[in-house]
């Protein structure tokens, strides 16, 4: 019988790709409240005999604990994310992301589940994120700014995951993804927004001057990284950046490239309503040395695949 993995947020963009990959080796339990689901695009995953889907909230520890019975490991993705959520629902963001994380860890402790990969975020680096390694000091903005509730919640969840590991023997790894993109991304994100606008004939919208710099990592490279985290016991007790610093561009350059790949399009600039994070570039030396992770997908190829998917589902 296959070992089972539970993926919280498994119906979402990243979670659904991980479910697709891990069902080849494990039984997969997708635990999700369906707030934002990609499963409608992949009926073969929904109908797979190796996949069980449980509709539930990570704040509901009883349902969560029932879903975790006989589970070998957890990949914890479920969270409130997106810049708009920080401003419109800051308290909910803190509550779900912190207490939900604690519920997952408590359910693991009660059921004897020993392994967790906890998804954090590059947001934890705050306003200073230029070539940042895992040991880089954090510089999150002032507590008066709601902009930072997500980063605060993710940094707190990292601490809980590692401290539960120390006290209860849970094998914890935190991963910090940097700007993941690809087909089936339906939430917020520059590439997803740019792609959706282009295929329906709307201009690309850039907030601010477009000189912010980001490193873009295609979804399959992230999935490869998570597989390696599972295989490498050296990752336990660590926080690890996963990203692709070789694919680093300004937002203006990203807009130019995606228009070039698509073949047409215009850009509209709108004044930003918050201070920009000028650079978000990871140092991935640890992922390279510890995991042997080498991202493969260049930005142009990833944009092409993303545009093709949006063209198929939106036209």
C-alpha positions as CSV (number, residue, x, y, z in Angstrom):
1,X,0.0,0.0,0.0
2,X,1.2,3.5,-0.9
3,X,2.2,5.9,1.9
4,X,-0.1,8.9,2.0
5,X,0.7,12.6,1.8
6,X,-1.8,15.3,2.8
7,X,-1.6,18.6,0.9
8,X,-3.3,21.5,2.6
9,X,-4.3,24.0,-0.1
10,X,-4.0,21.1,-2.6
11,X,-6.7,22.5,-4.9
12,X,-4.8,25.7,-5.6
13,X,-2.2,26.6,-8.1
14,X,1.0,25.1,-6.5
15,X,-0.9,22.5,-4.5
16,X,-2.5,20.9,-7.6
17,X,0.8,20.6,-9.4
18,X,2.3,18.9,-6.3
19,X,-0.7,16.6,-6.1
20,X,-0.2,15.6,-9.7
21,X,3.4,14.8,-9.2
22,X,3.2,13.0,-5.8
23,X,0.2,10.8,-6.8
24,X,2.7,8.8,-8.9
25,X,4.5,7.6,-5.8
26,X,2.1,8.3,-2.9
27,X,-1.6,8.3,-2.1
28,X,-2.6,12.0,-2.0
29,X,-5.1,13.7,0.3
30,X,-6.1,17.1,-1.0
31,X,-7.4,19.2,1.9
32,X,-8.9,22.6,0.8
33,X,-11.7,25.0,1.4
34,X,-12.0,25.6,-2.4
35,X,-11.7,29.4,-1.9
36,X,-9.5,29.4,-5.0
37,X,-9.4,26.1,-7.0
38,X,-7.5,24.9,-10.0
39,X,-9.1,21.4,-9.9
40,X,-11.7,22.2,-12.5
41,X,-8.9,22.3,-15.1
42,X,-7.6,18.9,-14.2
43,X,-10.4,16.3,-14.0
44,X,-7.9,13.5,-14.4
45,X,-6.5,14.4,-11.0
46,X,-9.9,14.7,-9.4
47,X,-10.9,11.3,-10.8
48,X,-7.6,9.5,-9.9
49,X,-7.9,6.5,-7.6
50,X,-4.7,7.7,-5.8
51,X,-6.3,11.0,-4.8
52,X,-8.8,11.7,-2.0
53,X,-10.3,15.2,-1.7
54,X,-11.5,16.5,1.6
55,X,-13.3,19.9,1.7
56,X,-12.2,21.5,4.9
57,X,-10.7,24.6,6.6
58,X,-7.4,24.6,8.4
59,X,-9.1,26.4,11.3
60,X,-11.3,23.3,11.7
61,X,-8.9,21.1,13.6
62,X,-11.4,18.2,14.0
63,X,-11.9,17.8,10.3
64,X,-8.2,18.4,9.7
65,X,-7.3,15.7,12.2
66,X,-9.7,13.2,10.6
67,X,-8.2,13.8,7.2
68,X,-4.7,13.3,8.6
69,X,-5.3,9.7,9.8
70,X,-2.6,7.3,8.5
71,X,-0.8,10.1,6.7
72,X,3.0,9.9,6.3
73,X,3.7,13.5,5.6
74,X,2.1,17.0,5.1
75,X,2.8,19.7,2.6
76,X,1.3,22.8,4.1
77,X,0.2,25.4,1.5
78,X,-3.2,26.6,2.8
79,X,-3.1,30.3,3.5
80,X,-4.6,33.7,2.8
81,X,-2.3,35.4,0.3
82,X,-2.4,38.2,-2.2
83,X,-1.7,41.9,-1.8
84,X,-5.3,42.9,-1.8
85,X,-6.0,40.5,1.2
86,X,-3.3,42.2,3.3
87,X,-5.3,45.5,3.0
88,X,-8.9,44.2,3.1
89,X,-8.6,41.4,5.6
90,X,-5.4,41.8,7.6
91,X,-6.8,40.1,10.8
92,X,-8.1,37.1,8.8
93,X,-4.7,36.8,7.1
94,X,-3.0,36.6,10.5
95,X,-5.5,34.3,12.0
96,X,-5.6,31.8,9.2
97,X,-1.9,31.8,8.5
98,X,-0.8,31.5,12.1
99,X,-3.5,29.5,13.8
100,X,-4.0,27.4,10.8
101,X,-0.3,26.5,10.8
102,X,-0.6,25.6,14.5
103,X,-3.6,23.5,13.9
104,X,-1.7,21.5,11.2
105,X,1.2,20.9,13.6
106,X,-1.1,19.9,16.5
107,X,-3.0,17.5,14.2
108,X,0.3,16.0,13.2
109,X,1.3,15.6,16.8
110,X,-1.9,13.9,17.7
111,X,-1.9,11.5,14.7
112,X,1.8,10.7,14.8
113,X,2.5,12.3,11.4
114,X,6.2,13.0,11.4
115,X,7.1,15.0,8.2
116,X,6.1,18.5,7.1
117,X,7.1,20.8,4.3
118,X,5.8,24.2,5.3
119,X,5.4,26.8,2.6
120,X,6.6,30.2,3.7
121,X,7.3,33.1,1.3
122,X,10.0,35.4,0.0
123,X,7.9,38.1,1.7
124,X,9.6,37.3,5.0
125,X,12.7,39.2,3.8
126,X,10.7,42.4,3.8
127,X,11.9,45.6,2.1
128,X,15.5,44.3,1.6
129,X,15.5,41.3,-0.7
130,X,18.5,41.6,-3.0
131,X,20.4,38.3,-3.4
132,X,19.2,37.2,0.0
133,X,20.4,34.0,1.6
134,X,18.5,32.1,4.3
135,X,20.6,33.7,7.0
136,X,20.0,37.2,5.8
137,X,18.5,39.5,8.5
138,X,14.8,40.3,8.1
139,X,13.8,43.9,7.5
140,X,10.0,43.8,7.6
141,X,8.3,47.2,7.5
142,X,6.6,49.0,10.5
143,X,3.8,47.3,12.3
144,X,1.5,50.2,11.5
145,X,1.5,49.1,7.8
146,X,-1.0,46.4,7.0
147,X,1.3,45.6,4.0
148,X,3.4,43.4,6.3
149,X,0.8,41.2,7.9
150,X,1.4,38.4,5.4
151,X,5.2,38.4,5.9
152,X,4.7,38.5,9.7
153,X,2.3,35.5,9.5
154,X,4.7,33.5,7.4
155,X,7.7,34.2,9.5
156,X,5.7,33.2,12.6
157,X,4.7,30.0,10.9
158,X,8.3,29.2,10.2
159,X,9.2,29.5,13.9
160,X,6.3,27.3,14.9
161,X,7.2,24.6,12.4
162,X,10.8,24.4,13.5
163,X,10.0,24.7,17.3
164,X,7.4,21.9,17.0
165,X,10.0,19.9,15.3
166,X,12.4,20.4,18.2
167,X,9.9,19.6,20.9
168,X,7.8,16.9,19.3
169,X,10.1,15.2,16.9
170,X,8.3,16.5,13.8
171,X,10.7,16.6,10.8
172,X,10.1,20.2,9.5
173,X,11.4,22.0,6.5
174,X,10.3,25.5,5.6
175,X,10.5,26.5,1.9
176,X,10.6,30.2,0.7
177,X,9.4,30.3,-2.9
178,X,10.3,33.4,-5.0
179,X,7.8,34.5,-7.6
180,X,6.4,31.2,-8.9
181,X,4.3,31.3,-12.1
182,X,2.8,29.1,-14.8
183,X,-0.4,27.7,-16.2
184,X,-3.4,27.4,-13.9
185,X,-2.4,30.3,-11.7
186,X,-5.7,32.0,-11.2
187,X,-5.0,34.3,-8.2
188,X,-2.9,37.4,-8.0
189,X,0.6,37.7,-9.6
190,X,2.1,39.9,-12.2
191,X,2.6,37.2,-14.9
192,X,-0.9,35.8,-14.4
193,X,-2.4,39.2,-14.6
194,X,-0.3,40.3,-17.6
195,X,-1.2,37.0,-19.4
196,X,-4.9,37.2,-18.7
197,X,-5.1,40.9,-19.9
198,X,-3.3,40.2,-23.1
199,X,-5.5,37.2,-24.2
200,X,-8.7,39.3,-23.7
201,X,-7.3,42.3,-25.4
202,X,-6.8,44.5,-22.4
203,X,-3.6,46.5,-21.7
204,X,-1.0,45.3,-19.2
205,X,-1.3,47.3,-16.0
206,X,1.9,48.3,-14.2
207,X,1.7,49.9,-10.8
208,X,4.4,52.5,-10.2
209,X,7.4,53.1,-12.6
210,X,8.0,49.4,-13.5
211,X,11.6,49.4,-12.3
212,X,11.0,46.9,-9.5
213,X,13.1,43.8,-10.0
214,X,11.9,40.2,-9.6
215,X,13.3,36.7,-10.2
216,X,10.8,34.4,-11.8
217,X,10.7,30.6,-11.2
218,X,8.5,28.4,-13.3
219,X,6.1,26.0,-11.5
220,X,7.9,22.8,-12.7
221,X,11.2,24.0,-11.2
222,X,9.5,24.5,-7.8
223,X,7.9,21.0,-8.0
224,X,11.4,19.6,-8.6
225,X,12.6,21.4,-5.6
226,X,9.9,20.0,-3.3
227,X,10.6,16.5,-4.5
228,X,14.2,16.9,-3.6
229,X,13.3,18.3,-0.2
230,X,11.4,15.1,0.5
231,X,14.4,12.9,-0.6
232,X,17.1,14.8,1.3
233,X,17.0,14.3,5.2
234,X,19.6,17.1,5.3
235,X,16.7,19.6,4.6
236,X,15.1,18.8,8.0
237,X,15.3,21.7,10.4
238,X,16.1,24.2,7.7
239,X,14.5,27.1,5.8
240,X,15.4,26.9,2.1
241,X,15.0,29.5,-0.7
242,X,13.6,28.1,-4.0
243,X,13.8,30.4,-7.0
244,X,15.6,31.1,-10.2
245,X,17.9,34.2,-10.0
246,X,19.1,33.6,-13.6
247,X,15.6,34.8,-14.7
248,X,15.7,38.3,-13.2
249,X,14.1,41.3,-14.9
250,X,12.4,44.6,-14.1
251,X,8.6,44.7,-14.4
252,X,9.0,46.8,-17.5
253,X,11.3,44.2,-19.1
254,X,8.8,41.5,-18.1
255,X,6.0,43.4,-19.9
256,X,8.1,43.9,-23.0
257,X,9.0,40.2,-23.1
258,X,5.5,38.9,-22.6
259,X,4.2,41.2,-25.3
260,X,6.9,40.0,-27.6
261,X,6.1,36.3,-26.9
262,X,2.3,37.0,-27.4
263,X,2.9,39.1,-30.5
264,X,0.9,42.2,-29.5
265,X,-0.2,44.3,-26.5
266,X,0.0,47.6,-24.7
267,X,1.0,48.9,-21.3
268,X,-0.8,51.2,-19.0
269,X,0.9,52.7,-15.9
270,X,-1.1,53.4,-12.7
271,X,0.2,55.1,-9.6
272,X,1.1,52.6,-6.9
273,X,-0.8,52.9,-3.6
274,X,2.0,51.5,-1.4
275,X,5.8,51.7,-1.2
276,X,7.4,49.3,-3.7
277,X,9.7,46.4,-2.9
278,X,12.4,47.3,-5.3
279,X,14.2,44.0,-5.5
280,X,13.3,40.4,-4.7
281,X,16.2,38.1,-5.8
282,X,17.1,34.9,-4.0
283,X,20.5,33.4,-3.2
284,X,19.9,29.8,-4.0
285,X,23.3,28.4,-3.0
286,X,21.8,26.3,-0.3
287,X,19.2,24.7,-2.6
288,X,22.0,24.0,-5.0
289,X,24.4,22.5,-2.5
290,X,21.9,20.7,-0.2
291,X,19.4,19.6,-2.8
292,X,21.2,19.7,-6.1
293,X,18.4,21.8,-7.5
294,X,19.1,23.4,-10.9
295,X,16.1,25.4,-12.3
296,X,15.7,24.6,-16.0
297,X,12.9,26.8,-17.5
298,X,13.8,30.1,-19.0
299,X,11.4,33.0,-18.7
300,X,10.4,33.2,-22.3
301,X,9.5,29.5,-22.4
302,X,7.5,29.8,-19.2
303,X,5.6,32.8,-20.5
304,X,4.8,31.0,-23.7
305,X,3.3,28.1,-21.8
306,X,1.3,30.4,-19.5
307,X,-0.1,32.5,-22.4
308,X,-1.1,29.3,-24.3
309,X,-3.0,28.1,-21.2
310,X,-4.8,31.4,-20.7
311,X,-5.6,31.6,-24.4
312,X,-7.2,28.1,-24.2
313,X,-9.4,28.7,-21.1
314,X,-10.3,32.3,-21.6
315,X,-11.2,32.6,-25.3
